[in-house]
Amino acid sequence: MNNTSFKENMTGYMFLLPSLIVLGLFLFIPAMMSLYYSLTDYYMLTPNLTKFIGLDNFKSLLSDVQFRKSIINIFQFVIFIMPIQVGTALGLALLVNKSRRGTLFYKVAYFSPVVMSLVVVSVLWLYLLNPSSGLLNEVLQTFGIPAQPFLSSPNQAMYVIIFVSAWQGAGYQMLIFLAGLQNIPGEVYEASTIDGANKWQQLINITLPMLKPTSLLILTTTLIDAFKLVIQPMVMTQGGPLNSTLTPVYYIFRTGFTDRQIGFASALTVMYGGMIIIFTVIQRKFMGEDTND
């Protein structure tokens, strides 16, 4: 390696150094600390009495009813939110893709919930869904439909959170889909029109296949974000009623910062983080092979 190449490489490394320092301080070091604490009985109020207990925390997780319930809840959330939010985003993108009067207004309107804080959105819907005085129940009653418990019902609470989450997040995926749609050459549609293809055939045979790379990005990011669900149940239901909206991230937060059991919370974090990585790799492998086809 000559002197010029060495200087160029060192310049590149110097530009990377600030980012590497930030990643080390806020990602790698905390991850290593979580892995270590997961093997201890670290209690926040008595750190000096911490003992190494090996895999005992992970063994306790296998019989933890609340952890199992939170896993069931998050899978329920993921199974419903993926098609609802991604499908809504694609539909909105198709609606605003064409240049017509009012398109800019609709783009802003559909995207506006994304720029709002999740806490603000959750509090807003908390008032709208109030069982006794909420606006939504008032509207339902004008149509002869009885008032619904919504967040007070174990059978409805998770579905309400799914709806609120899809409403808040679909606008972001809409913009990504919109960018993908605008990268599809117009000549392809013109040629298919000459060949006699209708709008539905163009959607199935042109639009969706050419959106596969964009769809992979959206599905991956939506999956990861769905597994990190915490703000909505924390603000709207506190994990209830009857743990019907308890999620793993909220359970980790509650265990670590409310119960102060840092060792057990770290074990929860390690196990749940591993699960997210596994499901993300499986999804990318499946979608990647499908895209290459």
N, C-alpha and C positions, 0 to 999 in steps of 0.2 A: 504493500500500500504506500503510494507516494505521499508527500507532505500535503499537497493540495487536497487529495481525497480525504486524508485524515482530518484536515481543518473543516471540510464540508460536513463530514460525519459528526464531528464535535459540535458544529453549529446546529445541526439538526437535533442532536441530543439535548443541547441547551434549551432549545425551544420546547422540547418535550418535558423537560425537568419540572416546571411548575405543575403541569397536569399530573405527572407521576407522583409528585409530593402530595397533591390533593387526594389522588386515588389511594395512596398509601395511608394517609391520615384518616380518611373517612370511609374507606372500603376494605382494604386488605387487612390493616391492623385490627379494626373492629371485628372482622370475620374470624381472624385468628383468636381474638379474645373470646368471642362467643363459643368457638370450638373448645377452648380450654375450660371456660366456665361451665360448659355443658357436662363436664366430667367431675364437677365439684358440687358441694351443697351450699354454695355461696348464698348467704342471706344478707340483704342490703344493710340491715341495722346492726349486724354483728360480723363485719368483714374479717375481723381478726381470728374468728373461730372457724374459718372456711377449711374444709377437709376434702381431700381427693377421694371420690367414691366410684370412680370408673364409669361403668355403663348403667349404674342404678337408675339414673334419671330416665334413660331411654327404656328401661324395663318398666318403669312406672307408667310411661306413656302408653304402653300396650294395653293397660287396664284402665286408662283414664277415660271415663265416660264423656266428659265435656270435650275432650280432644276429638274423640270419635264423632261426636255430634257436630262439632265445628267442621270436620272434614266432609261429612255428609252435606252440611249446609253449603259449603263453598262449591262442591260439585254440582249441587242443584243450581246454584247461582251461575256457574260457568256454562252448564248445559243450556240454560235458557238465554243468558245474556249474549252468547256468541251469535246465534242466528238472528236474534231480535235486533241487536245493535248494529251488526255488520249488514244485515238485510235492509234495515232502515237507512243506514248511511249510503248504501248503494242506490236505493230508491230515490233518496234526496239528490244525490249526485246526478242521476239520470234526469231528474226534473229540472235542475238548474244548469245543465250542461249547454242547452240551446240558448242562443241570444234572442231574448224577447223582452218586452216591456215588464219591468218590475223584477227582473232576475237578480239584480244587485241587492234589492231589498230582501228577497227571500234568502239569499246567501248569508246576509248579515243576521237575519232573524234565526235561521237554522244554526248558525255558529255561535250566537250570543250566549247560550247556556254554558259553552265550553270555557269562556273567559271568566265566568263567575266561580267564586270559591265553592268547593264541595260543601263546606260548612254552611255557607249562605244558602245554597240550593237545598240542603237537607232541612234547614230551619224553615225555609219557605214552604216546602212540601209538608212539613210537620203541621203547619197552620192550615194548609189547604185540606189535609186529610184528617183533621180533628173529628172524632166520631160524633160529637155533639153540636159543634158550631162551625165545622169546616165547610168551605165553599163547595167542595165536590159533593158532599152529602146533600147540601141544599139543592144542587142541580139534580141529583138523582131523585130526590123526593118530589121535585116538580113533575117528573115523568112517572110517578107512582112506584118508584123503586125504594124499598126500605133503606134506612141509613145503615151503612156498613161499618164494621169495627176497624177495618184496615190494619193499622199497625198494632192494634190491641189484640188481634187474633193470631194465634200460632199458625193457623192455616193460610192466612192472607199476608202476613207481615213480609215474608221473604219475596213474594211476588210483587209487592208494592215497591220494595227496594230495587228489584230487578227493573221495574218500569222506570223509576226515578233515575237509575244509573244509565239506562239506555237513552232516556230523554236528554240527560246532561252530556253524554259522551259521543252521541252519534254525529254531531256536527264536525268533530275533529276528523273522524274517519271519512266523512263526506268530502272534505277538502282534499284528502289524499286520493280518494277515488276520482274526484274531479280532475286532479292533475293527471291521473292515469288515463282518463277518458280523452283529455285534450291532447295526449300524445299519440292517440290512434290516428293514422293518416285518413283524411277525409276521402281520398281516392278509393280506399277499400270499400267504403259504404257506397260510393258512386258506382263502382264496378258491380257490386252485388245488386244494386237497384236495377241496373241495366239487365242483369241476369234474371230479374223477376223476384228477388228476395223481398219479403215484407219486413216490417219492423221487428216482429218477434223472431224471425229467422236470423236477422242481423244481430239481435241481442244474444241469441244462443250460440251462433256460429262464428261471430266476429268479436263482439264486445267482451263477453265473458272470457273466452280463451286468451285474448290479448291483455286482459286485466289480471292474469294469474300472478305475475311477479308482484303487482300492487296488492293483490289479495293476500299473498303470503305474508307480506309486511304487516298488513292490517290484522290478520288473524293472529300472528305471533304477538304483536303488541297488545291486542285486546285480551288475549289469553293471559299474558303476564299481569296486566292491569286488573283483570278479573280476580286472579288469585290473591291480589294485594288488597282486596276489599276490606275497608276498616272504618272510613269516615262516616258513611251512611248509617251503618248499624250503631256506631258509637253515639252519634248525635240523635238519631231518630228512635232507637229502641233499646239502647244499652245492652244489646245482645238478646233481649227477650222478644216476646213473652215466652217463657219456658225454654230459653236457649234456642228458639227457632231461628234467630238471626245471628247467633254467635258464629264468628268466623275465626280461622286460625290466627290471623294477624291481631285481631282484637283480643283473642284469648292470650296471646303472647304479651300484648301490652298490659292487660289486666293482671296477669301473673307476675310480670316483672316490676311494674310501677305501682300497682295497687296492693298486691300481696307481698311484693318485694322479694320474691323468690327468684333471684337472678340465675341461679344454677339451673333450675327447672325450666325457666323461660328460655335460657340459652339452648337447652336441649330441644325444646319446641322449635326454636328458630332453625337449628341445624337440620332437624328432620324435615320440617316443612320446606325449607330452602332446597333441600335435595329433591323433594317431590316436584317442586316447580321446575327445576332444571331438567329432570327426567321427562316430564310431560312436554316441556318446550322442545327438547331434542326430538322426541317422538313425533310431535306435530310438524317440525321443520323437515324431518326425514320424509314423512308421508307426503307433505305438500310439495317438497322439493322434487321427489320422484315424479309426482303427478305433473309438476310444471315442466320437467324435462321431457315428459312424454309429449 
